[in-house]
Amino acid sequence: MPGGRDSVSADAPSADAYFEHEADIGVVGRGSTVADAFVAAARAMFAIMCPPEQVERASRVAIAFEEEDVELALVTWLNLLLAHARERGLVLGAFALARDGPRWRGDAWGEPWAARHERGTEVKGATLTMLSVREGPEGWEARCVVDV
Protein backbone atom coordinates (compact mmCIF):
# COMPACT_ATOMS: atom_id res chain seq x y z
CA MET A 1 0.00 0.00 0.00
CA PRO A 2 1.18 3.54 -0.64
CA GLY A 3 2.79 5.25 2.35
CA GLY A 4 3.54 1.94 4.08
CA ARG A 5 0.09 1.70 5.67
CA ASP A 6 -1.56 -1.60 6.39
CA SER A 7 -5.20 -2.24 5.81
CA VAL A 8 -7.48 -4.94 7.17
CA SER A 9 -10.45 -6.07 5.18
CA ALA A 10 -13.71 -6.67 7.00
CA ASP A 11 -13.56 -10.17 5.51
CA ALA A 12 -10.05 -10.93 6.86
CA PRO A 13 -9.75 -13.52 9.65
CA SER A 14 -9.32 -12.07 13.11
CA ALA A 15 -5.79 -12.04 14.56
CA ASP A 16 -7.00 -12.48 18.14
CA ALA A 17 -8.54 -15.61 19.60
CA TYR A 18 -9.14 -17.53 22.81
CA PHE A 19 -8.37 -21.05 23.91
CA GLU A 20 -9.43 -23.25 26.82
CA HIS A 21 -6.89 -24.36 29.41
CA GLU A 22 -6.90 -26.19 32.71
CA ALA A 23 -4.96 -23.72 34.84
CA ASP A 24 -7.27 -23.14 37.77
CA ILE A 25 -8.35 -25.05 40.86
CA GLY A 26 -11.12 -24.13 43.27
CA VAL A 27 -10.29 -24.27 46.99
CA VAL A 28 -12.87 -24.48 49.76
CA GLY A 29 -12.40 -24.01 53.49
CA ARG A 30 -15.07 -24.69 56.11
CA GLY A 31 -15.14 -23.88 59.80
CA SER A 32 -17.21 -22.79 62.76
CA THR A 33 -15.87 -19.22 62.37
CA VAL A 34 -14.84 -17.22 59.33
CA ALA A 35 -11.21 -17.40 60.54
CA ASP A 36 -11.45 -21.21 60.81
CA ALA A 37 -12.78 -21.35 57.25
CA PHE A 38 -9.86 -19.19 56.05
CA VAL A 39 -7.38 -21.50 57.81
CA ALA A 40 -8.96 -24.50 56.09
CA ALA A 41 -8.80 -22.71 52.71
CA ALA A 42 -5.08 -22.02 53.29
CA ARG A 43 -4.50 -25.69 54.10
CA ALA A 44 -6.35 -26.68 50.92
CA MET A 45 -4.33 -24.25 48.81
CA PHE A 46 -0.93 -25.32 50.16
CA ALA A 47 -1.89 -29.01 49.90
CA ILE A 48 -2.00 -28.50 46.13
CA MET A 49 1.75 -27.83 46.34
CA CYS A 50 2.79 -30.36 49.01
CA PRO A 51 1.00 -32.79 51.34
CA PRO A 52 0.76 -30.93 54.68
CA GLU A 53 1.73 -34.03 56.68
CA GLN A 54 5.20 -33.80 55.09
CA VAL A 55 5.77 -30.26 56.40
CA GLU A 56 7.54 -29.63 59.73
CA ARG A 57 6.78 -26.53 61.80
CA ALA A 58 10.37 -25.27 61.69
CA SER A 59 9.70 -21.62 60.70
CA ARG A 60 6.91 -19.23 61.64
CA VAL A 61 5.53 -16.55 59.31
CA ALA A 62 3.43 -13.75 60.83
CA ILE A 63 0.71 -12.21 58.69
CA ALA A 64 -1.24 -9.03 59.52
CA PHE A 65 -3.58 -7.00 57.34
CA GLU A 66 -6.72 -4.90 57.43
CA GLU A 67 -9.76 -5.62 55.29
CA GLU A 68 -13.42 -5.03 56.12
CA ASP A 69 -14.81 -7.05 53.21
CA VAL A 70 -14.59 -10.73 54.22
CA GLU A 71 -14.43 -11.93 50.61
CA LEU A 72 -11.50 -9.67 49.79
CA ALA A 73 -9.93 -10.69 53.11
CA LEU A 74 -9.85 -14.32 51.95
CA VAL A 75 -7.94 -13.46 48.78
CA THR A 76 -5.63 -11.12 50.72
CA TRP A 77 -4.88 -13.83 53.33
CA LEU A 78 -4.12 -16.48 50.72
CA ASN A 79 -1.98 -14.19 48.55
CA LEU A 80 0.01 -12.90 51.53
CA LEU A 81 0.73 -16.48 52.57
CA LEU A 82 1.91 -17.31 49.06
CA ALA A 83 4.08 -14.17 48.88
CA HIS A 84 5.78 -14.80 52.23
CA ALA A 85 6.33 -18.49 51.43
CA ARG A 86 7.84 -17.64 48.04
CA GLU A 87 10.01 -14.86 49.45
CA ARG A 88 11.48 -17.19 52.10
CA GLY A 89 11.59 -20.37 50.03
CA LEU A 90 9.18 -22.12 52.42
CA VAL A 91 6.51 -24.71 52.08
CA LEU A 92 3.76 -24.05 54.63
CA GLY A 93 1.60 -26.68 56.27
CA ALA A 94 -0.09 -25.24 59.38
CA PHE A 95 -2.04 -22.02 59.86
CA ALA A 96 -3.82 -19.92 62.49
CA LEU A 97 -5.86 -16.74 62.06
CA ALA A 98 -7.79 -14.35 64.28
CA ARG A 99 -10.09 -11.49 63.34
CA ASP A 100 -10.83 -8.31 65.28
CA GLY A 101 -13.22 -6.25 63.15
CA PRO A 102 -11.28 -5.30 60.00
CA ARG A 103 -7.94 -6.42 61.52
CA TRP A 104 -6.67 -9.91 60.73
CA ARG A 105 -3.63 -11.48 62.39
CA GLY A 106 -2.36 -14.89 61.55
CA ASP A 107 0.56 -17.25 61.62
CA ALA A 108 1.76 -19.97 59.32
CA TRP A 109 4.35 -22.61 59.97
CA GLY A 110 6.51 -24.52 57.57
CA GLU A 111 10.05 -25.17 56.47
CA PRO A 112 12.36 -24.67 53.51
CA TRP A 113 11.59 -26.81 50.48
CA ALA A 114 13.63 -30.03 50.56
CA ALA A 115 14.13 -33.07 48.34
CA ARG A 116 11.94 -35.14 50.69
CA HIS A 117 8.88 -32.96 49.95
CA GLU A 118 6.52 -34.34 47.35
CA ARG A 119 6.07 -31.40 44.98
CA GLY A 120 2.62 -30.96 43.60
CA THR A 121 1.43 -28.12 41.40
CA GLU A 122 2.64 -24.60 42.10
CA VAL A 123 -0.09 -22.15 43.07
CA LYS A 124 0.59 -18.71 41.59
CA GLY A 125 -2.17 -16.77 43.32
CA ALA A 126 -5.69 -16.61 44.69
CA THR A 127 -8.18 -14.90 42.40
CA LEU A 128 -11.57 -13.20 42.65
CA THR A 129 -13.07 -15.90 40.44
CA MET A 130 -15.97 -17.68 42.15
CA LEU A 131 -15.04 -15.85 45.36
CA SER A 132 -17.52 -16.49 48.15
CA VAL A 133 -17.46 -16.29 51.94
CA ARG A 134 -20.77 -17.25 53.50
CA GLU A 135 -22.17 -18.31 56.83
CA GLY A 136 -24.60 -21.21 56.56
CA PRO A 137 -26.46 -23.49 58.95
CA GLU A 138 -23.35 -25.67 59.40
CA GLY A 139 -20.82 -22.83 59.79
CA TRP A 140 -18.71 -20.75 57.45
CA GLU A 141 -17.56 -21.61 53.95
CA ALA A 142 -14.80 -19.70 52.14
CA ARG A 143 -14.00 -20.45 48.51
CA CYS A 144 -12.17 -19.06 45.52
CA VAL A 145 -10.25 -20.17 42.47
CA VAL A 146 -6.46 -20.27 42.62
CA ASP A 147 -4.28 -19.90 39.55
CA VAL A 148 -1.86 -22.79 39.05
C-alpha positions as CSV (number, residue, x, y, z in Angstrom):
1,M,0.0,0.0,0.0
2,P,1.2,3.5,-0.6
3,G,2.8,5.2,2.4
4,G,3.5,1.9,4.1
5,R,0.1,1.7,5.7
6,D,-1.6,-1.6,6.4
7,S,-5.2,-2.2,5.8
8,V,-7.5,-4.9,7.2
9,S,-10.4,-6.1,5.2
10,A,-13.7,-6.7,7.0
11,D,-13.6,-10.2,5.5
12,A,-10.0,-10.9,6.9
13,P,-9.7,-13.5,9.6
14,S,-9.3,-12.1,13.1
15,A,-5.8,-12.0,14.6
16,D,-7.0,-12.5,18.1
17,A,-8.5,-15.6,19.6
18,Y,-9.1,-17.5,22.8
19,F,-8.4,-21.1,23.9
20,E,-9.4,-23.3,26.8
21,H,-6.9,-24.4,29.4
22,E,-6.9,-26.2,32.7
23,A,-5.0,-23.7,34.8
24,D,-7.3,-23.1,37.8
25,I,-8.3,-25.1,40.9
26,G,-11.1,-24.1,43.3
27,V,-10.3,-24.3,47.0
28,V,-12.9,-24.5,49.8
29,G,-12.4,-24.0,53.5
30,R,-15.1,-24.7,56.1
31,G,-15.1,-23.9,59.8
32,S,-17.2,-22.8,62.8
33,T,-15.9,-19.2,62.4
34,V,-14.8,-17.2,59.3
35,A,-11.2,-17.4,60.5
36,D,-11.4,-21.2,60.8
37,A,-12.8,-21.4,57.2
38,F,-9.9,-19.2,56.0
39,V,-7.4,-21.5,57.8
40,A,-9.0,-24.5,56.1
41,A,-8.8,-22.7,52.7
42,A,-5.1,-22.0,53.3
43,R,-4.5,-25.7,54.1
44,A,-6.3,-26.7,50.9
45,M,-4.3,-24.2,48.8
46,F,-0.9,-25.3,50.2
47,A,-1.9,-29.0,49.9
48,I,-2.0,-28.5,46.1
49,M,1.8,-27.8,46.3
50,C,2.8,-30.4,49.0
51,P,1.0,-32.8,51.3
52,P,0.8,-30.9,54.7
53,E,1.7,-34.0,56.7
54,Q,5.2,-33.8,55.1
55,V,5.8,-30.3,56.4
56,E,7.5,-29.6,59.7
57,R,6.8,-26.5,61.8
58,A,10.4,-25.3,61.7
59,S,9.7,-21.6,60.7
60,R,6.9,-19.2,61.6
61,V,5.5,-16.6,59.3
62,A,3.4,-13.8,60.8
63,I,0.7,-12.2,58.7
64,A,-1.2,-9.0,59.5
65,F,-3.6,-7.0,57.3
66,E,-6.7,-4.9,57.4
67,E,-9.8,-5.6,55.3
68,E,-13.4,-5.0,56.1
69,D,-14.8,-7.0,53.2
70,V,-14.6,-10.7,54.2
71,E,-14.4,-11.9,50.6
72,L,-11.5,-9.7,49.8
73,A,-9.9,-10.7,53.1
74,L,-9.8,-14.3,51.9
75,V,-7.9,-13.5,48.8
76,T,-5.6,-11.1,50.7
77,W,-4.9,-13.8,53.3
78,L,-4.1,-16.5,50.7
79,N,-2.0,-14.2,48.6
80,L,0.0,-12.9,51.5
81,L,0.7,-16.5,52.6
82,L,1.9,-17.3,49.1
83,A,4.1,-14.2,48.9
84,H,5.8,-14.8,52.2
85,A,6.3,-18.5,51.4
86,R,7.8,-17.6,48.0
87,E,10.0,-14.9,49.4
88,R,11.5,-17.2,52.1
89,G,11.6,-20.4,50.0
90,L,9.2,-22.1,52.4
91,V,6.5,-24.7,52.1
92,L,3.8,-24.1,54.6
93,G,1.6,-26.7,56.3
94,A,-0.1,-25.2,59.4
95,F,-2.0,-22.0,59.9
96,A,-3.8,-19.9,62.5
97,L,-5.9,-16.7,62.1
98,A,-7.8,-14.3,64.3
99,R,-10.1,-11.5,63.3
100,D,-10.8,-8.3,65.3
101,G,-13.2,-6.3,63.1
102,P,-11.3,-5.3,60.0
103,R,-7.9,-6.4,61.5
104,W,-6.7,-9.9,60.7
105,R,-3.6,-11.5,62.4
106,G,-2.4,-14.9,61.6
107,D,0.6,-17.2,61.6
108,A,1.8,-20.0,59.3
109,W,4.4,-22.6,60.0
110,G,6.5,-24.5,57.6
111,E,10.1,-25.2,56.5
112,P,12.4,-24.7,53.5
113,W,11.6,-26.8,50.5
114,A,13.6,-30.0,50.6
115,A,14.1,-33.1,48.3
116,R,11.9,-35.1,50.7
117,H,8.9,-33.0,49.9
118,E,6.5,-34.3,47.3
119,R,6.1,-31.4,45.0
120,G,2.6,-31.0,43.6
121,T,1.4,-28.1,41.4
122,E,2.6,-24.6,42.1
123,V,-0.1,-22.1,43.1
124,K,0.6,-18.7,41.6
125,G,-2.2,-16.8,43.3
126,A,-5.7,-16.6,44.7
127,T,-8.2,-14.9,42.4
128,L,-11.6,-13.2,42.7
129,T,-13.1,-15.9,40.4
130,M,-16.0,-17.7,42.1
131,L,-15.0,-15.8,45.4
132,S,-17.5,-16.5,48.1
133,V,-17.5,-16.3,51.9
134,R,-20.8,-17.2,53.5
135,E,-22.2,-18.3,56.8
136,G,-24.6,-21.2,56.6
137,P,-26.5,-23.5,58.9
138,E,-23.3,-25.7,59.4
139,G,-20.8,-22.8,59.8
140,W,-18.7,-20.8,57.5
141,E,-17.6,-21.6,54.0
142,A,-14.8,-19.7,52.1
143,R,-14.0,-20.5,48.5
144,C,-12.2,-19.1,45.5
145,V,-10.2,-20.2,42.5
146,V,-6.5,-20.3,42.6
147,D,-4.3,-19.9,39.5
148,V,-1.9,-22.8,39.0
